[in-house]
Amino acid sequence: MVTKDIGIVNIRSRYSAAETVERLRSLLESKGVTLFALVDHSGEAEKVGMAMRPTKLLIFGSPKAGTPVMLAAPTSAIDLPLKVLIWENDNGEVLVSYNSPEYLEQRHNIPHELAQNLAAVKLLAEKAAE
């Protein structure tokens, strides 16, 4: 299942949230892509006594690919590095969500030839979920 809403692509994962996160981390490492941060929203919620379904945001990228995009379209820096959200919905399904490269291209008026630098997010998200 792939749905697209307001520029966000959602792919259903076959794995638990934790397994999906590890699959994506592994993929990033194998491709030489830098993982800048892993934000554990649900873990932080738990620290303050609140329950939240598994929700983790991975922030990653390649300065070699992202810098030319930001030089051509400075506002793209608000959406870069790339991000993938791995979360569990109310039905217990694990979803892998990301901003579509086409959405980012349009939102920031990124030259089409440079927007291709953002396309890896789709492949990485799909591989983590399959």
C-alpha positions as CSV (number, residue, x, y, z in Angstrom):
1,M,0.0,0.0,0.0
2,V,1.4,3.4,-1.0
3,T,-0.6,6.5,-0.4
4,K,0.3,10.1,-1.1
5,D,-1.2,12.9,0.8
6,I,-0.1,16.6,0.8
7,G,3.3,15.6,-0.6
8,I,3.8,12.8,1.9
9,V,4.2,9.3,0.7
10,N,3.2,6.5,3.1
11,I,4.3,2.9,2.5
12,R,3.1,0.0,4.7
13,S,6.0,-2.0,6.1
14,R,6.0,-5.7,6.5
15,Y,8.0,-5.4,9.7
16,S,7.7,-4.0,13.2
17,A,8.7,-0.4,13.7
18,A,11.9,-1.4,15.4
19,E,12.8,-3.8,12.6
20,T,12.0,-1.2,9.9
21,V,14.2,1.3,11.6
22,E,17.0,-1.2,11.7
23,R,16.5,-2.1,8.1
24,L,16.7,1.6,7.1
25,R,19.8,2.2,9.3
26,S,21.5,-0.8,7.6
27,L,20.6,0.4,4.2
28,L,22.0,3.9,4.9
29,E,25.2,2.4,6.2
30,S,25.6,0.1,3.2
31,K,25.1,3.0,0.8
32,G,27.5,5.3,2.6
33,V,24.7,7.7,3.5
34,T,25.2,9.7,6.7
35,L,22.6,9.2,9.4
36,F,22.6,12.6,11.1
37,A,20.0,11.8,13.8
38,L,17.4,9.4,14.9
39,V,14.6,11.1,16.8
40,D,12.7,8.7,19.1
41,H,9.4,10.6,19.5
42,S,7.7,7.7,21.3
43,G,10.7,7.2,23.6
44,E,10.7,10.8,24.6
45,A,7.0,10.7,25.2
46,E,7.5,7.8,27.5
47,K,10.1,9.7,29.5
48,V,7.4,12.3,30.4
49,G,4.8,9.6,31.3
50,M,2.9,9.8,28.0
51,A,2.0,6.8,25.8
52,M,2.7,7.0,22.1
53,R,2.8,4.3,19.5
54,P,6.3,3.7,18.1
55,T,7.3,6.8,16.2
56,K,10.9,7.4,15.0
57,L,12.3,10.0,12.6
58,L,15.5,9.3,10.8
59,I,17.4,12.3,9.4
60,F,20.0,11.4,6.7
61,G,21.6,12.5,3.6
62,S,24.7,13.2,1.6
63,P,26.3,16.6,1.6
64,K,27.6,15.9,-1.9
65,A,24.0,15.5,-3.1
66,G,22.2,17.9,-0.9
67,T,24.5,20.9,-1.0
68,P,23.9,21.7,-4.7
69,V,20.2,21.5,-4.1
70,M,20.4,24.0,-1.2
71,L,22.7,26.3,-3.3
72,A,20.2,26.4,-6.1
73,A,17.1,26.6,-3.8
74,P,18.1,28.0,-0.4
75,T,14.7,27.4,1.2
76,S,15.1,23.6,0.6
77,A,17.4,23.6,3.6
78,I,14.2,23.6,5.8
79,D,13.4,20.2,4.4
80,L,17.0,18.8,4.1
81,P,18.6,16.6,5.1
82,L,16.1,14.0,4.0
83,K,13.8,12.5,6.6
84,V,11.9,9.2,6.9
85,L,9.3,8.8,9.6
86,I,8.6,5.2,10.8
87,W,5.5,5.0,12.8
88,E,2.7,2.7,13.9
89,N,-0.9,3.8,13.2
90,D,-4.0,3.1,15.3
91,N,-4.6,-0.2,13.5
92,G,-1.1,-1.4,14.5
93,E,0.2,-1.1,10.9
94,V,3.8,0.2,10.6
95,L,4.1,3.0,8.0
96,V,7.2,4.5,6.4
97,S,6.6,8.1,5.4
98,Y,8.6,10.7,3.5
99,N,8.2,13.9,1.5
100,S,8.0,13.0,-2.1
101,P,10.9,14.4,-4.2
102,E,8.3,15.9,-6.6
103,Y,6.7,17.8,-3.7
104,L,10.1,19.1,-2.6
105,E,11.0,20.1,-6.1
106,Q,7.7,22.1,-6.5
107,R,7.7,23.5,-3.0
108,H,11.2,25.0,-3.3
109,N,11.4,25.5,-7.1
110,I,14.3,23.1,-7.3
111,P,15.8,22.7,-10.8
112,H,14.6,19.4,-12.1
113,E,18.1,18.1,-12.8
114,L,19.0,18.7,-9.1
115,A,15.7,17.3,-7.8
116,Q,17.1,13.9,-8.9
117,N,19.5,14.2,-6.0
118,L,16.5,13.7,-3.6
119,A,15.1,10.6,-5.4
120,A,17.1,8.1,-3.2
121,V,14.6,8.6,-0.4
122,K,11.9,6.7,-2.3
123,L,14.2,3.7,-3.0
124,L,15.5,3.6,0.6
125,A,11.9,3.8,2.1
126,E,10.6,1.1,-0.2
127,K,13.5,-1.3,0.6
128,A,13.2,-0.7,4.3
129,A,9.5,-1.6,4.1
130,E,9.6,-4.5,1.7
